[in-house]
Amino acid sequence: MERAAAGGRRRGAVLGGAAGLALAGGRPGRAGAAPAPASPAESPAGPLLARAELAPGLEVSRVVKGCWQLSGGHRGDARSDRTQGQKAVEDFGAFERAGVTAFDTADIYGPSEKLVGSYLKARGGTRGVQVLTKFCVFDQQEMRNAGSADFVRNRLKESTRKLGARPDLVQFYWHRYEIPNYVDCALRMAEARDAGQFGHVGLTNFDTDRVRAFVEAGVKPEVHQVQYSLLDRRVENGMSEYCQAQGITLLPYGVLAGGFLSEKYLGVEPRDVRQDTYSKDKYASIIRQSGGWSWFQVLLKELSLVAQKHDATIANVATAWVLGRPGVPAVLIGARNAEHVGDLAGLDALRLDAQDLKRIDEVLEEGRRPAGDFYTWERGLGKF
């Protein structure tokens, strides 16, 4: 889950690296320029993406459309912005025509659930698509009441009302571990699932100890949504192994680091990159933690060589790398528009060979290997 940012972010500030393109990266170009996207009706249909089982009985496209970009704060360049209103609704159709049939949103993503619901209504229901959302508990008073079955049921009903559909998967997030009602809350979620209120229980952004606590309490989560990319491999510090042993799949977000992992930023100086969306702020910090802008450019150059070998894009190489990790049936890719949805057509055919993986691993070893458990750094509880 990518949290909806809040507070006084400096709009337009210049960093040592951040990025705006959120889907499969375009060909080289000036980082500050963003051409207007083609209308959804003009998006290529392309072959359908491969599908995989995310949870027992829940099959999804291997690329899931992430909807954090519809939460506000992601407008960026006005010429390419399709994150609001009818434009955002229309873009779901372009993704579905390209074979992306699963949509992931959250109850804290501003109008996102309602926008998903508007698309579902326009297409005549949920047949053929999968609806994923999140149940997020931030407020301290809500945390204290979170063990109540009524509290949980009412929150889930509100998401269902906005979506206009029963969610196939609801992923649970808890903000403050020091208020320890998260296990009770998850148990109430499991009861709501068993009562038919939604399909499957998932988690998002918990560390390994917390996932273990849920399993030992009998929650039986089926999916854990985690940040996982070439720039952030913290799930490999114990989380991935534990989840595989428990039959919990990983659903990675941040796979393209908000668009950094694309030709658009190859050879670009930090001073030429503008921070004008929440995702740019977020993934700027990830690049700093993983090795810095100079090392990141070395990684992009190597990914570019691999991409050229396969007649692919850097973004597809980065996505294929994550899809090849153990326990990962599908990935989230967020987008401000449908401009690059056609690039997904080449993803299924892309197979990274042993030489490709060795070359990529050599560059990763030159960066900073993450030392902490997943999502402890964001909570101020440990190292990256």
C-alpha positions as CSV (number, residue, x, y, z in Angstrom):
1,M,0.0,0.0,0.0
2,E,1.2,3.5,-0.8
3,R,-0.1,5.9,1.8
4,A,-1.8,9.1,0.7
5,A,0.7,11.7,1.7
6,A,-0.4,14.7,3.8
7,G,1.0,17.9,5.1
8,G,3.2,20.6,3.7
9,R,5.2,19.2,0.9
10,R,7.2,21.7,-1.1
11,R,5.6,21.6,-4.6
12,G,8.0,21.8,-7.5
13,A,11.1,21.4,-5.3
14,V,14.2,20.0,-7.0
15,L,15.9,16.9,-5.5
16,G,18.7,14.6,-6.1
17,G,16.4,12.4,-8.1
18,A,12.8,11.6,-8.3
19,A,10.3,10.7,-11.0
20,G,6.8,11.1,-12.3
21,L,6.0,8.6,-15.0
22,A,4.1,5.9,-13.2
23,L,3.6,3.2,-15.8
24,A,5.9,1.4,-18.3
25,G,8.5,4.0,-19.1
26,G,8.7,5.8,-22.4
27,R,11.7,6.2,-24.7
28,P,14.5,8.6,-23.8
29,G,13.4,12.2,-23.5
30,R,13.7,15.4,-21.4
31,A,12.6,14.6,-17.9
32,G,10.6,17.8,-17.5
33,A,8.4,17.2,-20.7
34,A,5.3,15.1,-20.6
35,P,3.3,14.8,-23.9
36,A,-0.5,14.7,-23.6
37,P,-1.7,11.0,-23.5
38,A,-3.7,9.5,-26.2
39,S,-7.4,9.2,-25.4
40,P,-8.4,5.9,-23.9
41,A,-10.3,5.0,-27.1
42,E,-7.0,5.2,-29.0
43,S,-5.1,2.9,-26.6
44,P,-4.0,-0.3,-28.3
45,A,-5.9,-3.4,-27.4
46,G,-2.9,-5.7,-27.4
47,P,-2.8,-9.3,-26.3
48,L,-4.2,-10.2,-22.9
49,L,-1.8,-10.4,-20.0
50,A,-1.1,-13.7,-18.4
51,R,-3.1,-14.5,-15.3
52,A,-2.1,-16.0,-11.9
53,E,-3.7,-17.1,-8.7
54,L,-3.3,-14.4,-6.1
55,A,-5.2,-16.3,-3.4
56,P,-7.1,-19.6,-3.5
57,G,-9.9,-19.1,-6.1
58,L,-8.8,-15.5,-6.9
59,E,-7.2,-15.2,-10.3
60,V,-5.9,-11.8,-11.4
61,S,-4.0,-10.4,-14.3
62,R,-0.3,-10.4,-13.5
63,V,-0.3,-6.7,-13.6
64,V,-2.8,-5.0,-11.3
65,K,-3.7,-1.3,-11.7
66,G,-2.7,0.5,-8.6
67,C,-5.0,3.5,-7.7
68,W,-2.9,5.5,-5.2
69,Q,-2.4,8.0,-8.0
70,L,-6.2,8.8,-7.8
71,S,-6.0,9.9,-4.2
72,G,-5.0,13.5,-4.9
73,G,-1.5,15.0,-4.9
74,H,-0.4,13.2,-8.1
75,R,-1.6,15.6,-10.8
76,G,1.9,16.6,-11.9
77,D,2.1,18.0,-15.4
78,A,-1.4,19.2,-16.3
79,R,-1.0,18.0,-19.9
80,S,-0.7,14.4,-18.8
81,D,-2.9,14.5,-15.7
82,R,-5.9,12.0,-15.8
83,T,-6.1,11.4,-12.1
84,Q,-9.5,13.0,-11.5
85,G,-13.1,12.8,-12.5
86,Q,-14.3,11.3,-15.7
87,K,-10.8,11.1,-17.3
88,A,-9.7,8.8,-14.4
89,V,-12.8,6.7,-14.9
90,E,-12.3,6.4,-18.6
91,D,-8.7,5.2,-18.2
92,F,-9.8,2.0,-16.4
93,G,-11.2,0.9,-19.8
94,A,-7.9,1.3,-21.5
95,F,-6.2,-0.8,-18.9
96,E,-8.9,-3.5,-19.1
97,R,-8.6,-3.6,-22.9
98,A,-4.9,-4.2,-22.4
99,G,-5.6,-7.2,-20.2
100,V,-5.3,-5.5,-16.8
101,T,-8.5,-6.8,-15.1
102,A,-7.6,-6.2,-11.4
103,F,-7.8,-2.8,-9.7
104,D,-6.3,-2.1,-6.3
105,T,-7.5,0.9,-4.2
106,A,-8.0,1.8,-0.5
107,D,-10.4,3.5,1.8
108,I,-7.8,6.2,2.5
109,Y,-7.1,7.0,-1.2
110,G,-9.5,10.0,-1.3
111,P,-12.1,9.5,-4.1
112,S,-10.4,6.4,-5.5
113,E,-12.9,3.9,-4.3
114,K,-15.7,6.0,-5.8
115,L,-13.9,6.3,-9.1
116,V,-13.4,2.6,-9.3
117,G,-17.1,2.2,-8.5
118,S,-18.1,4.6,-11.3
119,Y,-16.1,2.5,-13.8
120,L,-17.7,-0.7,-12.5
121,K,-21.1,0.8,-12.9
122,A,-20.4,2.1,-16.4
123,R,-19.2,-1.3,-17.6
124,G,-22.2,-3.0,-16.1
125,G,-20.7,-4.7,-13.0
126,T,-17.7,-6.7,-11.9
127,R,-17.9,-9.7,-14.2
128,G,-14.4,-10.4,-15.6
129,V,-12.6,-7.9,-13.2
130,Q,-11.3,-8.2,-9.7
131,V,-11.7,-5.5,-7.1
132,L,-9.0,-5.1,-4.4
133,T,-9.2,-2.6,-1.6
134,K,-7.7,-1.9,1.8
135,F,-9.1,-1.3,5.3
136,C,-6.7,1.2,7.0
137,V,-6.7,2.2,10.6
138,F,-4.9,5.4,11.4
139,D,-6.9,7.3,14.0
140,Q,-6.0,6.5,17.6
141,Q,-9.6,6.4,18.8
142,E,-10.5,4.0,16.0
143,M,-7.5,1.8,17.0
144,R,-8.9,1.5,20.5
145,N,-12.3,0.5,19.1
146,A,-10.9,-1.7,16.4
147,G,-11.7,-5.0,18.2
148,S,-15.4,-4.3,17.8
149,A,-17.2,-6.4,15.2
150,D,-19.5,-3.5,14.5
151,F,-16.6,-1.1,13.8
152,V,-15.1,-3.5,11.4
153,R,-18.3,-4.4,9.6
154,N,-19.3,-0.7,9.2
155,R,-16.0,0.3,7.8
156,L,-16.1,-2.5,5.3
157,K,-19.7,-1.7,4.4
158,E,-18.6,1.9,3.5
159,S,-16.0,0.6,1.1
160,T,-18.6,-1.7,-0.5
161,R,-21.0,1.2,-0.8
162,K,-18.4,3.4,-2.6
163,L,-17.2,0.6,-4.9
164,G,-20.8,-0.6,-5.6
165,A,-19.5,-4.1,-5.4
166,R,-18.3,-6.8,-2.9
167,P,-14.5,-6.6,-2.8
168,D,-12.6,-9.7,-3.8
169,L,-9.8,-8.9,-1.4
170,V,-9.5,-6.5,1.5
171,Q,-6.0,-5.8,2.8
172,F,-5.5,-4.6,6.4
173,Y,-3.2,-1.8,7.5
174,W,-2.6,-0.7,11.1
175,H,-0.6,2.5,11.7
176,R,0.7,2.3,15.3
177,Y,2.0,-1.0,16.8
178,E,2.0,0.5,20.3
179,I,-1.8,0.4,20.3
180,P,-1.9,-3.4,20.1
181,N,-5.5,-4.1,18.9
182,Y,-4.4,-5.1,15.4
183,V,-4.7,-8.8,16.0
184,D,-8.3,-8.4,17.3
185,C,-9.2,-6.2,14.4
186,A,-7.8,-8.7,11.9
187,L,-9.8,-11.4,13.6
188,R,-13.0,-9.4,13.2
189,M,-12.0,-8.9,9.5
190,A,-11.7,-12.7,9.2
191,E,-15.2,-13.1,10.7
192,A,-16.6,-10.6,8.2
193,R,-15.0,-12.5,5.4
194,D,-16.4,-15.8,6.7
195,A,-19.8,-14.1,6.8
196,G,-19.5,-13.2,3.0
197,Q,-18.8,-9.5,3.3
198,F,-15.8,-9.8,1.1
199,G,-13.7,-12.5,-0.5
200,H,-10.2,-12.8,0.9
201,V,-8.2,-11.3,3.8
202,G,-4.9,-9.6,3.0
203,L,-2.3,-7.5,4.8
204,T,-0.2,-4.5,3.8
205,N,2.9,-3.0,5.2
206,F,3.4,-5.2,8.3
207,D,6.8,-6.5,9.4
208,T,7.5,-10.2,9.7
209,D,6.8,-10.4,13.5
210,R,3.4,-8.9,13.0
211,V,2.5,-11.2,10.1
212,R,3.6,-14.1,12.3
213,A,1.3,-12.8,15.1
214,F,-1.7,-12.8,12.7
215,V,-1.0,-16.3,11.5
216,E,-0.5,-17.7,15.1
217,A,-3.8,-16.0,16.1
218,G,-5.7,-17.8,13.3
219,V,-6.3,-14.9,11.0
220,K,-4.9,-16.8,8.0
221,P,-4.0,-13.9,5.7
222,E,-3.7,-14.9,2.1
223,V,-1.9,-11.9,0.5
224,H,0.6,-9.4,1.8
225,Q,1.0,-6.2,-0.3
226,V,4.6,-5.0,0.1
227,Q,7.0,-2.5,-1.5
228,Y,9.4,-4.6,-3.6
229,S,11.6,-3.6,-6.5
230,L,15.2,-3.5,-7.7
231,L,15.5,-0.5,-5.4
232,D,13.9,-2.0,-2.3
233,R,14.6,-5.7,-1.5
234,R,13.8,-5.6,2.3
235,V,11.2,-8.3,1.9
236,E,14.1,-10.7,1.2
237,N,15.3,-10.2,4.8
238,G,13.0,-12.8,6.2
239,M,9.5,-11.7,5.0
240,S,9.5,-13.5,1.7
241,E,10.7,-16.8,3.2
242,Y,8.1,-16.7,6.0
243,C,5.2,-15.8,3.7
244,Q,6.1,-18.6,1.3
245,A,6.2,-21.1,4.2
246,Q,2.7,-20.0,5.2
247,G,1.2,-19.9,1.8
248,I,0.9,-16.1,1.7
249,T,1.5,-14.5,-1.6
250,L,3.3,-11.2,-2.1
251,L,1.7,-8.4,-4.1
252,P,4.4,-5.9,-4.7
253,Y,3.9,-2.1,-5.3
254,G,6.6,0.4,-6.1
255,V,7.9,-1.9,-8.8
256,L,8.8,1.0,-11.0
257,A,9.6,3.4,-8.2
258,G,7.1,5.9,-9.3
259,G,8.5,5.8,-12.8
260,F,12.2,6.2,-12.0
261,L,12.9,2.8,-13.5
262,S,12.4,4.0,-17.1
263,E,14.4,5.4,-20.0
264,K,13.0,8.8,-19.1
265,Y,15.5,9.2,-16.3
266,L,18.5,7.6,-17.9
267,G,21.3,10.2,-18.1
268,V,19.2,12.9,-16.4
269,E,20.9,15.2,-13.9
270,P,19.2,15.5,-10.5
271,R,18.8,19.2,-11.0
272,D,16.6,18.5,-14.0
273,V,14.1,16.4,-12.1
274,R,11.2,18.1,-10.4
275,Q,9.2,16.9,-7.4
276,D,5.6,17.7,-8.2
277,T,3.7,14.6,-7.1
278,Y,3.6,12.6,-3.8
279,S,5.1,9.5,-5.5
280,K,8.1,11.5,-6.6
281,D,8.8,12.5,-3.0
282,K,8.3,9.0,-1.8
283,Y,10.6,7.2,-4.3
284,A,13.3,10.0,-4.1
285,S,13.9,8.8,-0.6
286,I,14.1,5.2,-1.7
287,I,16.8,6.0,-4.2
288,R,18.8,7.8,-1.6
289,Q,18.5,4.8,0.7
290,S,19.4,2.2,-1.9
291,G,22.6,3.9,-3.3
292,G,22.0,7.4,-4.4
293,W,21.5,9.0,-7.8
294,S,25.0,8.2,-9.3
295,W,24.6,4.5,-8.5
296,F,21.0,4.6,-9.7
297,Q,22.3,5.8,-13.1
298,V,24.6,2.8,-13.3
299,L,21.6,0.6,-12.6
300,L,19.6,2.3,-15.4
301,K,22.4,1.9,-17.9
302,E,22.6,-1.9,-17.1
303,L,18.8,-2.3,-17.3
304,S,18.9,-0.4,-20.7
305,L,21.4,-2.9,-22.1
306,V,19.2,-5.8,-21.0
307,A,16.2,-4.1,-22.4
308,Q,17.9,-3.5,-25.8
309,K,18.9,-7.2,-25.9
310,H,15.2,-8.2,-25.5
311,D,13.7,-5.3,-27.6
312,A,12.0,-4.3,-24.4
313,T,11.8,-1.2,-22.1
314,I,13.6,-0.6,-18.8
315,A,10.2,-0.6,-17.1
316,N,9.3,-4.1,-18.4
317,V,12.7,-5.4,-17.4
318,A,12.3,-4.0,-13.9
319,T,8.8,-5.5,-13.8
320,A,9.9,-8.9,-15.1
321,W,12.6,-9.0,-12.4
322,V,10.0,-8.6,-9.6
323,L,7.6,-11.1,-11.2
324,G,10.4,-13.6,-11.2
325,R,11.0,-13.4,-7.5
326,P,9.7,-16.3,-5.3
327,G,6.1,-16.0,-4.0
328,V,5.1,-13.1,-6.4
329,P,2.2,-14.0,-8.7
330,A,1.4,-10.4,-9.7
331,V,2.5,-6.8,-9.3
332,L,0.9,-3.4,-8.9
333,I,1.7,-0.7,-11.4
334,G,0.2,2.7,-10.6
335,A,-0.5,5.3,-13.3
336,R,-1.5,8.9,-13.7
337,N,-2.9,8.1,-17.2
338,A,-3.1,5.4,-19.7
339,E,-0.4,6.8,-22.0
340,H,1.9,3.8,-21.7
341,V,-0.6,1.0,-21.3
342,G,0.4,-0.4,-24.7
343,D,3.9,-1.1,-23.4
344,L,2.5,-3.9,-21.2
345,A,1.9,-6.0,-24.3
346,G,5.5,-7.0,-24.4
347,L,5.7,-8.1,-20.8
348,D,4.5,-11.6,-21.0
349,A,7.1,-12.6,-23.7
350,L,10.0,-11.1,-21.7
351,R,12.1,-13.7,-20.0
352,L,15.3,-12.6,-18.2
353,D,18.0,-15.3,-18.6
354,A,20.8,-16.2,-16.2
355,Q,23.2,-13.7,-17.8
356,D,20.7,-10.9,-17.5
357,L,20.1,-11.6,-13.8
358,K,23.8,-11.9,-13.1
359,R,24.5,-8.5,-14.7
360,I,21.7,-6.9,-12.7
361,D,22.8,-8.6,-9.5
362,E,26.3,-7.2,-9.9
363,V,25.0,-3.7,-10.0
364,L,22.7,-4.3,-7.0
365,E,25.7,-5.5,-5.0
366,E,27.4,-2.1,-5.7
367,G,24.5,-0.3,-4.0
368,R,23.4,-0.4,-0.3
369,R,22.0,-3.8,0.6
370,P,18.9,-3.2,2.8
371,A,19.5,-4.3,6.4
372,G,16.1,-3.9,8.0
373,D,12.8,-5.8,8.0
374,F,10.1,-4.6,5.7
375,Y,8.4,-1.3,6.6
376,T,10.2,-0.8,9.9
377,W,12.1,2.2,8.5
378,E,8.9,4.0,7.5
379,R,7.6,3.5,11.0
380,G,10.8,4.8,12.6
381,L,11.5,1.4,14.1
382,G,14.6,0.3,12.3
383,K,17.0,0.6,9.5
384,F,16.2,0.5,5.8
